[in-house]
Amino acid sequence: MAETETLESSPHPPQLSDDNPTGNEDQDMLDADKSAKDSDSDSQSDSDSDSEDDAHQNTQIQALKTELLNNPSNYDTHVQYIKALRKQGDIQKLRQAREAMSAIFPLSSEMWQEWTKDEISLSSGLDALPTIEKLFDCGVSDYLSVALWCDYLSFVQEHDQSVRTLSAAGISKARNLFERALVATGLHVAEGSRIWELYREFEQAIFLTIDETDADSREQEVQRIRNLFHRQLSVPLADLCSTLLTYKAWEAEQGANIDVDSSNLDGLSPQVASSYQKSLDMMNARTHLENQISHKVAPESERLQHFMDYLKFEQSLGDPARIQILYERAIAEFPISSELWLDYTHYMDKTLKTSSLVRDIYKRASRNCPWVGELWVRYLLSLERGRASEDELSAVFEKSLQCTFSSFEEYLDIFLTRVDGLRRRLSLLTSGAESSNLDYIIIRETFQRASDYLSPHLKNTESFLRMYRYWARLESTLGKDLVAARGVWERLLKISGSVLEVWQGYIAMESEMGNINEARSLFKRCYSKRFPGTGSEDICNSWIRFEREYGALDNFDLAVKKVTPRLEELQLFKLQEAKHVSVSADDGDNSSRKNVREKRKPVSNLIEEQSPAKRHKDKAKNVKIISEDGEGHTKEPVKVNNKKPDVAASKSVSGSKKENKDVASGKPQQYNDQCTAFVSNLNLKATHDDIRRFFSDVGGVVAIRILTDKFTGKSRGLAYVDFSDDKHLAAAVAKNKQTLLGKRVSIAKSDPKGRKKGNAAPGTSLRQGDNADQTTESSKSDSKNSAEGSEDGFEPFSHHRASNIQLKGKNTFAMPRAVRPLGWVDKDKPKPKESDSVEDENPKSNDEFRKMFIKS
């Protein structure tokens, strides 16, 4: 069969020649077979390609369906699924997919147009008419769409037999539909004239069907068409001038003497001319605003702002119908703008309040922006104002709880709004103003649900406490159940018992109800608890005030007896805290005070001034520093010999296991003083972990030592941090004045050897906590043998004092001659310039003194 089809369709069928009657039939048959096989191959290739496309399409549809089952709130997946099914042509599944999406989301006007066209092409007969009309009704209620309204009107005129035949019922139905369309779109400045034109065309079609002998009916229809023209000319629309010319031409057809080619108002009635001029002025005032919102290429934020400016302009004029239709135009452009919906609903609440139109707008707002809790709150209030049924209120409330909000406070606001409405309605029932089967148990269940859901997230917040206080009050007043009210407070104590306001609220309820003994027992339960800040003192003082106002003298004495020790304990603790803060502040200013002492004292090493007995006593004392591992180690005072003292070998705090082993074995612990940072103004609660985390971005931390008070053992706000090298130390010093646990810490490089060669660090000593890294190096003395002869290895006091003295000013000739020979000059020190103002500070020789006296 394939061969026959191929041969018949071949443009050059095999022919027999005169010389060869056989015509080489074998060759011809081979050619025919080859052609047939090629055709079969092409058909098979097309079939395979279609099969692959179908398989890919089916796989895609199945994947989208699975995704929707897992996440039915995915808008984009719904759109892709509908497109795939429409391409496949499965009308039944396509219809189900559209219905499923429409139940969750509003559809765009384009999607509604596609849906209605598909249904119209597939349906026929009167049975399909109500279904498609219902689709149009749903579509025009989602968003404002002039195009969809035009499709709706055209469909009814074409497919509704009563309208098509212009029966009385059909005409009435069409006119009602046209009036609905005008209410929805007639004030649309840019596109509203399309509906007006369709309406006039329908009426003109009716006019043509009226018999010429029926003058009354014809005149009545002419007047109806004229009224439509007058109504349209009084509305500021984009093509207002062309509408005027059309009207004049129509009036000329009716026999009026009027210039149809001119746009002037000659020949028109004064009322029509006045209305037209007014609408023209209104249109001219809006032209620039219409041009701004019509720029589709502008950024969305800019276009939205243009709409908001336009709305402010309309609101200043105060026409609610025009303002509403402009809101609808903006919503159609920006359907998920929460700012726009909030503004829209707020305006409608002020303008119409209890109208069913406001409730419909809130319903649409909650479908477009379900993640905005404030919209749901306003929605519930709008339903309550409109006297909605309990079933409708409950349905909206349950739907709101299925949404995802940005904060738990929004959920709480919705719960409380629901409770407010129930309380108001139940109060009316109690007073006999209404009758219903509403019961207080619904309020209790609502509070219970709110507590179960929100307590893990809001348990210590003021809003959560406010909800429980509200709950307890309703239990005692509206529910008439004091036991239940106390149960509410006891439940809250289990959740947030560390919050002072919870106890105060519970006590306030009992006091207001006159339950003095119950309130007193609550004071006894909580007065000894620790509350943050001054809460503990507040609750103690509140108990005393309570007994003074409500209790007998014995009760007052008992309260004072219980509270006084607690207040003293709190006061002592406060003083200790203040002392620690003061010590930390003093240590933070240590360097400035040392500079002051340096100016007043001629020597810097306090150890040298002590008597030998005192030095032996200090030598026997152990200095304790808490290391990073939490263990304390002791350290002997450093002896100053004829060599520089090894300060690094004197440190005894371990920051690692190796250092602990050194301490246990008696080996001196080695630290690199050049890589140690001194940290001051620390928070007294700062731990080793806090300091290590603070320097985590720097790295290289080897050990951390926090200096503590020898009496209390608490931190003094000072610490030493050893780093592995100078690079890490420099990075650590760069963090100076940064905040650690709420305090700006000071960080500097530890300089135990003094700031200048040969000079001890001023004001240093071996007091506990200060000597960990601040033991100063004694200056080299020229009298080495004298130092070696000292019993404790210290230099003689007088000689050491002479080598460290720093006298400033111009009276340097009074410097003791035992320091250096007269005429001694430091060759390493650069000679001062002649312009220096301190040139007389160098010691002068006897010859120089003589010259001075001779000159004088």
Disulfide bonds with the S-S distance in Angstrom:
none
